[in-house]
Amino acid sequence: MVDFNFLYASKFAYDIATTAYESHLINQRAVQSYATANAQAAINNQLNFNAHLALNEQQALNLKKYGIDRWELLKKKRREEAKNAVLAVQRGMINGLPNEVGGSFAASYNNVSRHASLAMARKDLNQLSLMNDFKRRHKNIDLTTINQNNIAFSKISQGADPIASTLAIAGSGLQIAIDKTTGTTATGAKLSTATW
């Protein structure tokens, strides 16, 4: 006669081994997903660093250009003032009323200064707008990196829950115990004989 107790014990041992193996696979996938997320975050952070370097280089070139343009405006202003001073002397307008159409030297000087000041103000306003644009671009790079890292870390899977594994083993043990009691104590059970 077949020892059914051994079969039920084997079934219970198989269920324990299966649950342990599945828990092990789940834990391996969790560790792998965590490692993958960390690797992706490292790549994202390096890309962030490189993007900031490139943007800083653009910003430095822009500041240099702004400094050169500002210097050129000041030189142009001095040239215009000098040119107007020479013209004023030629026309005899340096200290008195003009002898020709074109206004006094003081009016001409004020006109050049006013145009130069307006040009400098426009240049400063443009530079301020560009600096604000660079700040926004730096912030957008950071926000993009944060978003990409959040996406990477949202894909991390959890490991196996030990309580769930314990309950699965306990449930399997109870079911096998019920099946064993029912299967070994059934009365009138006959083995069917199949004829082929």
HELIX and SHEET records of a PDB file:
HELIX    1   1 PHE A    4  ARG A   91  1                                  88    
HELIX    2   2 PHE A  105  SER A  154  1                                  50    
HELIX    3   3 PRO A  162  THR A  185  1                                  24    
END                                                                             
